Amino acid sequence: MQKEVMFAGFGGQGILLSAKLLAHAAMEQGSEVMWIPSYGPEMRGGTAYCTVVVSDKHIGSPIIKNPTHLVAMNRPSLEKFAPVVKSDGVVLINSSLIPIRSGRTDVVELIVPANETAIRLGSVKCANIVAVSAFAAKSKMVDVEILRECVKKEFSKKPKLIPLNMKAFDEGLKIAGM
């Protein structure tokens, strides 16, 4: 079965890293994976987004018009991409920066105060880890323990960042109800 997720937000929010972590976890599980970033001139401050496609078969095309899921880290991203998410998908909304909801009744909305949680833990820079772990727990696209190991591996060259990111990861799981 093929599933797609669009990660979207401001440049500098760790959008591409979140998507990379999810893609890495899916590869570790043995899935076929496509990771397609889009960050052009909006890399710092505008909308940046990245699509991850995960499948148990070969992926025919990495271009997705209607993703299964959405992780929206800012309001412009929610407004742009929520209308095209497939029914029954998960739409994660970073409620720290998005005061509205998707307006959809046919998707599961996961409300995550990612920035507030990250600031409480010590650095807003780990908001993306809060979000990706919450999303993974709710969507079940990847095993969360495999994702946890991918986060550790990603930060292995900066080991002093691992404890903060593990706290952020655990907080995301709690928010998602795990």
C-alpha positions, -999 to +999 in steps of 0.1 A: +000+000+000+013+035-009+011+064+015+023+100+010+029+128+034+035+164+027+057+182+053+052+220+050+062+252+068+085+281+069+121+277+057+142+270+088+116+250+107+133+217+099+108+206+073+133+188+052+149+171+082+115+159+094+108+144+061+142+129+058+138+112+092+105+097+082+119+085+049+149+070+066+127+051+091+106+038+062+138+026+044+149+009+076+116-010+077+123-022+041+098+000+023+102+017-010+107+054-004+108+087-024+118+120-007+112+151-028+121+185-013+110+219-026+127+248-010+139+271-038+139+309-030+117+304+000+143+284+019+146+310+047+112+324+057+088+314+030+069+282+026+092+251+022+078+217+017+088+181+011+069+150+000+077+115+013+062+086-005+063+052+012+052+020-004+055-018-003+059-019-041+079+001-066+068+038-067+056+048-101+059+086-097+072+108-069+049+136-079+018+136-057-011+160-061-032+145-033-011+133-004-025+108+022-013+130+051-001+166+059+022+180+085+015+217+086+039+238+107+025+272+097-008+287+086+001+293+049+010+256+046-022+245+062-043+268+039-024+257+008-022+219+013-051+208+036-077+210+008-059+184-013-053+158+014-071+125+008-101+116+030-092+096+061-057+111+062-040+127+091-035+165+091-011+176+118-016+212+128+012+231+147-012+249+170+016+271+183+016+290+150-018+280+134-049+294+152-073+278+127-082+242+118-084+225+084-121+229+080-123+192+069-145+167+086-132+137+066-096+138+080-081+132+114-068+164+128-038+161+152-034+193+171+002+196+183+016+227+201+050+219+186+067+253+192+054+257+227+065+222+236+099+227+221+104+260+239+094+244+272+120+217+266+147+242+260+149+251+222+123+259+196+147+241+171+133+207+182+097+216+173+101+195+141+110+165+162+079+169+184+058+171+152+074+141+133+071+118+163+035+128+169+027+123+133+044+089+131+025+078+162-009+089+148-004+079+112+014+046+118+034+052+086+065+040+103+074+022+135+081+049+161+110+030+177+127+027+143+121+065+139+136+071+173+168+053+163+169+074+131+167+106+151+196+094+173+216+085+142+209+119+126+223+137+156+252+113+163+278+138+151+264+163+176+258+140+206+250+168+230+218+174+210+205+138+214+190+142+249+170+173+239+157+156+208+148+124+226+127+145+251+111+162+221+104+129+205+088+115+237+067+146+241+054+142+205+044+106+213+025+118+244+007+144+225-004+118+200-017+096+228+011+070+230 
